[in-house]
Amino acid sequence: MADTTTKYIDEKGRLVMTRKGKLSDGDDRSFDIEFWQSLTDDQRMTAMWELVETAHAMKGGDPNELRLQRTVASLKRRRG
């Protein structure tokens, strides 16, 4: 069976790519690389955050728990 690839933009404006074929041990990652490189930086961040939310939900977590870590520090110059 030959691989077939389909690309389209969904109703939310997101790029959707599908590949139908047989997965083999020696499968190169060209499909994955092409997909991620075809996205803008904003689209990559959105997709990454959706993956984070999905993984967190699968572990039974509350999506409101998810926050970027914020570290606050104060530096003062010594006088001397």
Secondary structure, DSSP 8 states (H G I E B T S, - for coil): ---EEEEEE-TTS-EEEEEES---TT--SHHHHHHHHTS-HHHHHHHHHHHHHHHHHHTT--GGG---------------
